[in-house]
C-alpha cells in the first residue's frame, strides 16, 4: 500500500538563523562540561537541579526519607 503523503521540499531559507544554531550548540556543549560532577553518595552524574551534589535517584530517596520521617513524627504525637 503506497503512502499518499508527499514529502515537502526543504525551505529555501532556514527557519532559524545559523548564528542562533551555533549559539545553541555551544550552550549545549558548555552544559555537558558543567555537569561532570559526581553524586556524593553513589558517584553517578549529578542531577541538573541538585544543589546538594546528588544524582536524581539519591535526591529522590532523600526527599522520600524526609517525607517518611515527617509522617512518623506526626503519628507519634
MOPAC internal coordinates of N, CA, C and O (Angstrom, degrees):
PM7 1SCF
backbone

  N    0.0000 0     0.00 0     0.00 0    0    0    0
  C    1.4420 1     0.00 0     0.00 0    1    0    0
  C    1.5264 1   108.89 1     0.00 0    2    1    0
  O    1.2310 1   120.30 1   -55.06 1    3    2    1
  N    1.2899 1   117.04 1   124.94 1    3    2    1
  C    1.4578 1   121.66 1  -176.24 1    5    3    2
  C    1.5129 1   110.89 1   -82.35 1    6    5    3
  O    1.2310 1   121.36 1   -34.38 1    7    6    5
  N    1.3103 1   115.01 1   145.62 1    7    6    5
  C    1.4602 1   121.27 1   177.67 1    9    7    6
  C    1.5187 1   108.12 1   -80.87 1   10    9    7
  O    1.2310 1   120.10 1   -54.56 1   11   10    9
  N    1.3186 1   117.42 1   125.44 1   11   10    9
  C    1.4587 1   121.13 1  -175.36 1   13   11   10
  C    1.5252 1   113.13 1   -82.39 1   14   13   11
  O    1.2310 1   120.12 1   168.58 1   15   14   13
  N    1.3318 1   117.38 1   -11.42 1   15   14   13
  C    1.4606 1   119.52 1  -179.75 1   17   15   14
  C    1.5247 1   110.18 1   -82.07 1   18   17   15
  O    1.2310 1   121.01 1   -40.77 1   19   18   17
  N    1.3131 1   115.67 1   139.23 1   19   18   17
  C    1.4638 1   120.57 1   176.23 1   21   19   18
  C    1.5094 1   109.42 1   -99.95 1   22   21   19
  O    1.2310 1   121.42 1   -35.49 1   23   22   21
  N    1.2944 1   114.88 1   144.51 1   23   22   21
  C    1.4570 1   119.05 1   174.51 1   25   23   22
  C    1.5209 1   108.07 1   -80.01 1   26   25   23
  O    1.2310 1   121.12 1   -46.25 1   27   26   25
  N    1.3180 1   115.46 1   133.75 1   27   26   25
  C    1.4597 1   120.06 1   179.32 1   29   27   26
  C    1.5115 1   111.01 1   -78.96 1   30   29   27
  O    1.2310 1   121.30 1   -25.02 1   31   30   29
  N    1.3058 1   115.11 1   154.98 1   31   30   29
  C    1.4547 1   119.91 1   175.12 1   33   31   30
  C    1.5270 1   108.82 1   -73.84 1   34   33   31
  O    1.2310 1   119.87 1   -34.15 1   35   34   33
  N    1.3256 1   117.86 1   145.85 1   35   34   33
  C    1.4640 1   119.16 1   177.83 1   37   35   34
  C    1.5218 1   109.81 1   -63.30 1   38   37   35
  O    1.2310 1   120.01 1   -31.69 1   39   38   37
  N    1.3188 1   117.59 1   148.31 1   39   38   37
  C    1.4679 1   119.80 1  -179.41 1   41   39   38
  C    1.5252 1   111.49 1   -64.64 1   42   41   39
  O    1.2310 1   121.64 1   -30.69 1   43   42   41
  N    1.3040 1   114.47 1   149.31 1   43   42   41
  C    1.4667 1   120.28 1   179.65 1   45   43   42
  C    1.5254 1   111.22 1   -64.22 1   46   45   43
  O    1.2310 1   120.70 1   134.18 1   47   46   45
  N    1.3269 1   116.26 1   -45.82 1   47   46   45
  C    1.4554 1   120.69 1   179.32 1   49   47   46
  C    1.5294 1   108.10 1  -101.67 1   50   49   47
  O    1.2310 1   119.64 1   -41.42 1   51   50   49
  N    1.3219 1   118.29 1   138.58 1   51   50   49
  C    1.4642 1   120.11 1  -179.69 1   53   51   50
  C    1.5383 1   110.99 1   -66.26 1   54   53   51
  O    1.2310 1   121.18 1   -32.06 1   55   54   53
  N    1.3167 1   115.34 1   147.94 1   55   54   53
  C    1.4619 1   120.72 1  -179.98 1   57   55   54
  C    1.5204 1   110.03 1   -70.64 1   58   57   55
  O    1.2310 1   120.77 1   138.94 1   59   58   57
  N    1.3259 1   116.13 1   -41.06 1   59   58   57
  C    1.4640 1   121.61 1  -179.93 1   61   59   58
  C    1.5293 1   107.90 1  -110.26 1   62   61   59
  O    1.2310 1   120.07 1   -51.61 1   63   62   61
  N    1.3212 1   117.46 1   128.39 1   63   62   61
  C    1.4677 1   119.28 1   179.10 1   65   63   62
  C    1.5327 1   111.86 1   -59.52 1   66   65   63
  O    1.2310 1   121.13 1   -33.28 1   67   66   65
  N    1.3178 1   115.44 1   146.72 1   67   66   65
  C    1.4621 1   122.15 1  -176.96 1   69   67   66
  C    1.5353 1   111.98 1   -58.24 1   70   69   67
  O    1.2310 1   119.82 1   145.15 1   71   70   69
  N    1.3356 1   117.94 1   -34.85 1   71   70   69
  C    1.4688 1   120.82 1  -179.46 1   73   71   70
  C    1.5251 1   110.90 1   -63.36 1   74   73   71
  O    1.2310 1   120.55 1   139.40 1   75   74   73
  N    1.3203 1   116.55 1   -40.60 1   75   74   73
  C    1.4656 1   120.44 1   179.86 1   77   75   74
  C    1.5272 1   110.23 1   -68.68 1   78   77   75
  O    1.2310 1   120.18 1   141.36 1   79   78   77
  N    1.3238 1   117.26 1   -38.64 1   79   78   77
  C    1.4695 1   120.24 1   176.73 1   81   79   78
  C    1.5224 1   111.06 1   -61.78 1   82   81   79
  O    1.2310 1   120.20 1   137.54 1   83   82   81
  N    1.3198 1   117.22 1   -42.46 1   83   82   81
  C    1.4639 1   120.83 1   179.35 1   85   83   82
  C    1.5270 1   110.99 1   -64.63 1   86   85   83
  O    1.2310 1   120.24 1   139.42 1   87   86   85
  N    1.3404 1   117.15 1   -40.58 1   87   86   85
  C    1.4660 1   120.51 1   177.59 1   89   87   86
  C    1.5232 1   110.54 1   -62.23 1   90   89   87
  O    1.2310 1   120.31 1   137.83 1   91   90   89
  N    1.3282 1   117.02 1   -42.17 1   91   90   89
  C    1.4637 1   121.08 1  -179.70 1   93   91   90
  C    1.5254 1   110.66 1   -64.03 1   94   93   91
  O    1.2310 1   120.34 1   138.01 1   95   94   93
  N    1.3247 1   116.96 1   -41.99 1   95   94   93
  C    1.4660 1   120.40 1   178.90 1   97   95   94
  C    1.5377 1   111.04 1   -63.12 1   98   97   95
  O    1.2310 1   120.64 1   137.84 1   99   98   97
  N    1.3329 1   116.37 1   -42.16 1   99   98   97
  C    1.4665 1   119.90 1   178.56 1  101   99   98
  C    1.5217 1   110.74 1   -65.03 1  102  101   99
  O    1.2310 1   120.61 1   142.38 1  103  102  101
  N    1.3154 1   116.45 1   -37.62 1  103  102  101
  C    1.4631 1   120.75 1   179.03 1  105  103  102
  C    1.5252 1   110.62 1   -63.81 1  106  105  103
  O    1.2310 1   120.36 1   137.25 1  107  106  105
  N    1.3206 1   116.91 1   -42.75 1  107  106  105
  C    1.4631 1   120.40 1   178.08 1  109  107  106
  C    1.5194 1   111.18 1   -63.73 1  110  109  107
  O    1.2310 1   120.46 1   139.09 1  111  110  109
  N    1.3198 1   116.72 1   -40.91 1  111  110  109
  C    1.4609 1   120.19 1   178.77 1  113  111  110
  C    1.5199 1   111.03 1   -62.77 1  114  113  111
  O    1.2310 1   120.02 1   138.82 1  115  114  113
  N    1.3274 1   117.56 1   -41.18 1  115  114  113
  C    1.4592 1   119.81 1  -179.58 1  117  115  114
  C    1.5222 1   110.92 1   -69.30 1  118  117  115
  O    1.2310 1   119.74 1   147.90 1  119  118  117
  N    1.3509 1   118.10 1   -32.10 1  119  118  117
  C    1.4657 1   120.85 1   176.18 1  121  119  118
  C    1.5197 1   110.56 1   -64.49 1  122  121  119
  O    1.2310 1   120.25 1   140.58 1  123  122  121
  N    1.3267 1   117.12 1   -39.42 1  123  122  121
  C    1.4622 1   120.45 1   179.62 1  125  123  122
  C    1.5257 1   110.24 1   -64.78 1  126  125  123
  O    1.2310 1   120.37 1   140.29 1  127  126  125
  N    1.3041 1   116.90 1   -39.71 1  127  126  125
  C    1.4607 1   120.89 1  -179.32 1  129  127  126
  C    1.5264 1   109.98 1   -67.52 1  130  129  127
  O    1.2310 1   120.27 1   140.14 1  131  130  129
  N    1.3212 1   117.09 1   -39.86 1  131  130  129
  C    1.4578 1   121.45 1  -176.69 1  133  131  130
  C    1.5262 1   111.84 1   -69.17 1  134  133  131
  O    1.2310 1   119.32 1   150.40 1  135  134  133
  N    1.3267 1   118.90 1   -29.60 1  135  134  133
  C    1.4546 1   121.07 1  -173.66 1  137  135  134
  C    1.5312 1   113.18 1   -94.01 1  138  137  135
  O    1.2310 1   120.11 1  -147.60 1  139  138  137
  N    1.3001 1   117.39 1    32.40 1  139  138  137
  C    1.4544 1   120.98 1  -179.42 1  141  139  138
  C    1.5252 1   111.31 1   -83.40 1  142  141  139
  O    1.2310 1   119.84 1   169.76 1  143  142  141
  N    1.3251 1   117.91 1   -10.24 1  143  142  141
  C    1.4579 1   119.99 1  -177.04 1  145  143  142
  C    1.5296 1   111.42 1   -63.64 1  146  145  143
  O    1.2310 1   121.32 1   -28.53 1  147  146  145
  N    1.3116 1   115.09 1   151.47 1  147  146  145
  C    1.4663 1   122.32 1  -175.69 1  149  147  146
  C    1.5197 1   110.89 1  -105.63 1  150  149  147
  O    1.2310 1   121.04 1   -28.91 1  151  150  149
  N    1.3185 1   115.61 1   151.09 1  151  150  149
  C    1.4593 1   122.37 1   177.41 1  153  151  150
  C    1.5292 1   108.88 1   -64.57 1  154  153  151
  O    1.2310 1   120.63 1   -43.45 1  155  154  153
  N    1.3304 1   116.40 1   136.55 1  155  154  153
  C    1.4602 1   120.34 1  -178.15 1  157  155  154
  C    1.5261 1   111.99 1   -73.04 1  158  157  155
  O    1.2310 1   119.94 1   164.66 1  159  158  157
  N    1.3294 1   117.71 1   -15.34 1  159  158  157
  C    1.4643 1   120.78 1  -179.28 1  161  159  158
  C    1.5270 1   111.66 1   -95.61 1  162  161  159
  O    1.2310 1   120.67 1   125.63 1  163  162  161
  N    1.3565 1   116.33 1   -54.37 1  163  162  161
  C    1.4720 1   118.60 1  -172.37 1  165  163  162
  C    1.5250 1   114.42 1  -112.35 1  166  165  163
  O    1.2310 1   119.63 1   168.03 1  167  166  165
  N    1.3398 1   118.31 1   -11.97 1  167  166  165
  C    1.4557 1   120.87 1   175.78 1  169  167  166
  C    1.5137 1   115.85 1    89.03 1  170  169  167
  O    1.2310 1   119.28 1  -178.69 1  171  170  169
  N    1.3359 1   118.98 1     1.31 1  171  170  169
  C    1.4632 1   119.62 1   176.66 1  173  171  170
  C    1.5207 1   109.82 1   -82.45 1  174  173  171
  O    1.2310 1   120.31 1    -3.44 1  175  174  173
  N    1.3285 1   117.01 1   176.56 1  175  174  173
  C    1.4641 1   121.99 1  -178.65 1  177  175  174
  C    1.5234 1   110.51 1   -63.43 1  178  177  175
  O    1.2310 1   120.61 1   -42.32 1  179  178  177
  N    1.3289 1   116.44 1   137.68 1  179  178  177
  C    1.4655 1   120.24 1  -177.29 1  181  179  178
  C    1.5182 1   111.32 1   -73.81 1  182  181  179
  O    1.2310 1   121.11 1   -24.77 1  183  182  181
  N    1.3342 1   115.48 1   155.23 1  183  182  181
  C    1.4546 1   121.50 1   176.47 1  185  183  182
  C    1.5229 1   109.30 1   -71.42 1  186  185  183
  O    1.2310 1   120.72 1   -31.02 1  187  186  185
  N    1.3214 1   116.23 1   148.98 1  187  186  185
  C    1.4625 1   120.65 1  -177.55 1  189  187  186
  C    1.5221 1   112.02 1   -64.45 1  190  189  187
  O    1.2310 1   120.00 1   148.35 1  191  190  189
  N    1.3239 1   117.61 1   -31.65 1  191  190  189
  C    1.4649 1   120.83 1  -176.15 1  193  191  190
  C    1.5210 1   112.82 1  -101.73 1  194  193  191
  O    1.2310 1   119.60 1  -163.75 1  195  194  193
  N    1.3182 1   118.38 1    16.25 1  195  194  193
  C    1.4604 1   121.54 1  -177.22 1  197  195  194
  C    1.5192 1   110.84 1   -97.79 1  198  197  195
  O    1.2310 1   120.77 1   -66.09 1  199  198  197
  N    1.3298 1   116.13 1   113.91 1  199  198  197
  C    1.4663 1   120.60 1   177.04 1  201  199  198
  C    1.5264 1   110.74 1   -83.17 1  202  201  199
  O    1.2310 1   120.25 1   163.91 1  203  202  201
  N    1.3495 1   117.12 1   -16.09 1  203  202  201
  C    1.4669 1   121.23 1  -176.75 1  205  203  202
  C    1.5184 1   113.07 1   -85.42 1  206  205  203
  O    1.2310 1   119.73 1   173.03 1  207  206  205
  N    1.3338 1   118.12 1    -6.97 1  207  206  205
  C    1.4583 1   121.21 1  -177.20 1  209  207  206
  C    1.5122 1   112.16 1    80.32 1  210  209  207
  O    1.2310 1   120.21 1  -144.08 1  211  210  209
  N    1.3363 1   117.21 1    35.92 1  211  210  209
  C    1.4597 1   121.92 1  -179.81 1  213  211  210
  C    1.5260 1   111.05 1  -113.15 1  214  213  211
  O    1.2310 1   120.60 1   -30.23 1  215  214  213
  N    1.3258 1   116.46 1   149.77 1  215  214  213
  C    1.4595 1   119.95 1   172.27 1  217  215  214
  C    1.5284 1   108.18 1   -74.74 1  218  217  215
  O    1.2310 1   120.19 1    -7.36 1  219  218  217
  N    1.3275 1   117.24 1   172.64 1  219  218  217
  C    1.4678 1   119.15 1  -175.60 1  221  219  218
  C    1.5210 1   111.65 1   -66.62 1  222  221  219
  O    1.2310 1   119.50 1   148.83 1  223  222  221
  N    1.3385 1   118.55 1   -31.17 1  223  222  221
  C    1.4638 1   120.79 1  -179.97 1  225  223  222
  C    1.5305 1   110.25 1   -70.23 1  226  225  223
  O    1.2310 1   120.25 1   130.00 1  227  226  225
  N    1.3173 1   117.12 1   -50.00 1  227  226  225
  C    1.4709 1   120.79 1  -179.54 1  229  227  226
  C    1.5206 1   110.78 1   -64.88 1  230  229  227
  O    1.2310 1   120.19 1   143.81 1  231  230  229
  N    1.3341 1   117.24 1   -36.19 1  231  230  229
  C    1.4656 1   120.47 1   177.71 1  233  231  230
  C    1.5234 1   110.04 1   -64.00 1  234  233  231
  O    1.2310 1   120.47 1   137.47 1  235  234  233
  N    1.3243 1   116.70 1   -42.53 1  235  234  233
  C    1.4682 1   120.95 1   179.34 1  237  235  234
  C    1.5310 1   110.80 1   -65.98 1  238  237  235
  O    1.2310 1   120.25 1   139.77 1  239  238  237
  N    1.3221 1   117.13 1   -40.23 1  239  238  237
  C    1.4666 1   120.81 1   177.45 1  241  239  238
  C    1.5277 1   111.01 1   -63.75 1  242  241  239
  O    1.2310 1   120.29 1   141.44 1  243  242  241
  N    1.3178 1   117.06 1   -38.56 1  243  242  241
  C    1.4612 1   120.99 1   178.79 1  245  243  242
  C    1.5284 1   110.28 1   -64.68 1  246  245  243
  O    1.2310 1   120.21 1   134.01 1  247  246  245
  N    1.3252 1   117.20 1   -45.99 1  247  246  245
  C    1.4622 1   121.22 1   178.89 1  249  247  246
  C    1.5187 1   110.51 1   -62.54 1  250  249  247
  O    1.2310 1   120.52 1   138.23 1  251  250  249
  N    1.3216 1   116.60 1   -41.77 1  251  250  249
  C    1.4671 1   121.50 1   179.18 1  253  251  250
  C    1.5318 1   110.55 1   -63.97 1  254  253  251
  O    1.2310 1   120.24 1   139.33 1  255  254  253
  N    1.3176 1   117.14 1   -40.67 1  255  254  253
  C    1.4686 1   120.95 1   179.50 1  257  255  254
  C    1.5294 1   110.54 1   -65.58 1  258  257  255
  O    1.2310 1   119.94 1   140.45 1  259  258  257
  N    1.3212 1   117.72 1   -39.55 1  259  258  257
  C    1.4610 1   120.92 1   176.50 1  261  259  258
  C    1.5315 1   110.16 1   -60.79 1  262  261  259
  O    1.2310 1   121.06 1   136.11 1  263  262  261
  N    1.3204 1   115.58 1   -43.89 1  263  262  261
  C    1.4657 1   119.94 1  -179.92 1  265  263  262
  C    1.5289 1   110.53 1   -62.43 1  266  265  263
  O    1.2310 1   120.55 1   134.16 1  267  266  265
  N    1.3251 1   116.56 1   -45.84 1  267  266  265
  C    1.4726 1   120.56 1   179.53 1  269  267  266
  C    1.5265 1   111.37 1   -62.08 1  270  269  267
  O    1.2310 1   120.10 1   140.12 1  271  270  269
  N    1.3221 1   117.42 1   -39.88 1  271  270  269
  C    1.4656 1   121.06 1   179.73 1  273  271  270
  C    1.5276 1   110.30 1   -65.85 1  274  273  271
  O    1.2310 1   119.93 1   140.69 1  275  274  273
  N    1.3181 1   117.75 1   -39.31 1  275  274  273
  C    1.4674 1   121.39 1   177.86 1  277  275  274
  C    1.5257 1   111.02 1   -64.34 1  278  277  275
  O    1.2310 1   120.40 1   138.70 1  279  278  277
  N    1.3261 1   116.84 1   -41.30 1  279  278  277
  C    1.4659 1   121.13 1   180.00 1  281  279  278
  C    1.5302 1   109.78 1   -64.76 1  282  281  279
  O    1.2310 1   120.30 1   137.09 1  283  282  281
  N    1.3329 1   117.03 1   -42.91 1  283  282  281
  C    1.4660 1   120.43 1  -179.96 1  285  283  282
  C    1.5218 1   111.38 1   -65.99 1  286  285  283
  O    1.2310 1   119.85 1   140.72 1  287  286  285
  N    1.3313 1   117.89 1   -39.28 1  287  286  285
  C    1.4686 1   120.52 1   179.77 1  289  287  286
  C    1.5304 1   110.27 1   -65.66 1  290  289  287
  O    1.2310 1   120.20 1   141.10 1  291  290  289
  N    1.3268 1   117.21 1   -38.90 1  291  290  289
  C    1.4607 1   120.62 1   178.76 1  293  291  290
  C    1.5281 1   111.13 1   -68.40 1  294  293  291
  O    1.2310 1   120.23 1   146.46 1  295  294  293
  N    1.3189 1   117.16 1   -33.54 1  295  294  293
  C    1.4654 1   120.78 1   179.86 1  297  295  294
  C    1.5334 1   110.93 1   -71.04 1  298  297  295
  O    1.2310 1   119.80 1   149.10 1  299  298  297
  N    1.3274 1   117.98 1   -30.90 1  299  298  297
  C    1.4668 1   121.56 1  -179.16 1  301  299  298
  C    1.5251 1   112.04 1   -75.82 1  302  301  299
  O    1.2310 1   120.41 1   157.37 1  303  302  301
  N    1.3120 1   116.82 1   -22.63 1  303  302  301
  C    1.4774 1   119.93 1  -176.83 1  305  303  302
  C    1.4680 1   112.16 1   -75.72 1  306  305  303
  O    1.2310 1   120.10 1   180.00 1  307  306  305

